[in-house]
Amino acid sequence: MEVELRNIYKSFGTNAVLQGVNVTLHSGEVHALMGENGAGKSTLMNILTGLHKQDKGEIFVDGKQVSYSGPIEAEENGIVFIHQEQNIWPNLSILENLFLMRPIKNKWGMLDYAKMREIAEAKCKEMSIDLPLDEEAGNCSVGQQQMTEIVRNLLIDAKMVIMDEPTAALTERETQKLFEVMRELKKRGVTIVYISHRMEEVFANCDNITVMRDGVSVCTRPVKNYALTDIVHDMVGRSITDFYPARKNKPGEVILELKNFSQGKLFKNVDFNLRKGEILGFAGLMGAGRTEIMRAFFGVDKREGGEIIFNGKPLKIDKPLDAIKAGFGFITENRKTEGLILDFSIMRNIALPSVDTFASNSVINFSRVKAFADELAKKLGVKAHSLDLEAGALSGGNQQKVVIAKWVGMKPEVIIMDEPTRGIDIAAKKDIYELMNELTASGVSIIMVSSELPEVLGMSDRIVVVHEGKIAGELMHDEATQEKIMSLATGGM
């Protein structure tokens, strides 16, 4: 399938998102679409698939001008879009989610679960993916939900597959399997549009790169002719040096201890401490229990046992409100369902944990709230034409910035950051790393859970490695390497 997008323009109100984008996509190529959050990458693909209508410009598929009425018509014509934010019904099984839009019925008009299972199992076997087909999707990991999205879209005999940050929530094995599938699709002549901020994935798996900046297509080149420094310069309009800022702050005394934390098969006898002004990295394979430990610590989930010592005194946390009152913030890995209220404005989301500080006699001073939210939005680089815009209308990366702004504004003593830069562009990542350094220099302590080993190595003062629900080991910054972390994460010494 050959697709050409010519001179595409799109505005939402006064916010000009696309201002003349030109992209040509060829059959059997993996074409990377790169740019900062808010550059217009997802909007461009939403226009191609008919979710939005361009204000100006033309779309040609195999030489014929088209304008799809919506994603369903686009899918009927062989174009599928695997979105960054998962579209999963949590109360339905994985199998039901796979066939939600295209259920298979028997001759009596009833759902043919046997046939659907046969097709699903065949596709999963083809991709060597193990999905719990009978499990409710809401009980599955973020990675399993993401793989469900991928399998659901690949069940269609697609001629073009658009993937928006597809590996953000996948394990290393799942990621490698996805790349194998991409290579197979490429052999069959399928066009793949790959939207990602992960440079190493782009260089290893893509043929061509189009960089977008501020709603304009800046440059298209073969990957082999595009240096990393050139991509970054084209994305942000400047060069970025020293990607991981130096950790000049020296951690102080121990302010937090978790002792004998346990929760069934999820984690057992977990002990660690956190120092004032420290970034404590948590590494491990997906499913090792890192996130579950943090959720239990913050009171999101119940724990069977364990003790919290904060500033030398026992602390009881049974629910998130207890943690917030104690001075803890939690940037969760799933921003869409847990980090934001999507139909609230950006301003209301940012101010939510701190709203009591703007109230006098139960009356909120909204001018102070606006000034507070505006300052934090600018500090984090949230791209939006107005803070009154609903958070759900933002790009995934800008939603993540709002989540971070919300907790930073609360001025906590301890912040848990679970995958803080997932779906964030390279320039915004550096901004967040510098913010983390600012916070720790002011005495804030950070627990950072991350699946990106370079990030863990680049930003952590100490690294705790989790393996199958237990602390496998601890490494100081100066002694830590990817090899040592992976050895501990896989059960080695």
Secondary structure, DSSP 8 states (H G I E B T S, - for coil): --EEEEEEEEEETTEEEEEEEEEEE-TT-EEEEEE-TTSSHHHHHHHHTTSS--SEEEEEETTEE---SSHHHHHHTTEEEE-SS----TTSBHHHHHTSSS--B-TTSSB-HHHHHHHHHHHHHHHT----TTSBGGGS-HHHHHHHHHHHHHTS--SEEEEESTTTT--HHHHHHHHHHHHHHHHTT-EEEEE-S-HHHHHHH-SEEEEEETTEEEEEEEGGG--HHHHHHHHHSS----SS--------SEEEEEEEEEETTTEEEEEEEEETT-EEEEE--TTSSHHHHHHHHHTSS--SEEEEEETTEEE--SSHHHHHHHTEEEE-S-IIIII--TTSBHHHHHHGGGGGGGEETTEE-HHHHHHHHHHHHHHHT---S-TTSBGGGS-HHHHHHHHHHHHHTT--SEEEEESTTTT--HHHHHHHHHHHHHHHHTT-EEEEE-S-HHHHHHH-SEEEEEETTEEEEEEEGGG--HHHHHHHHTT--
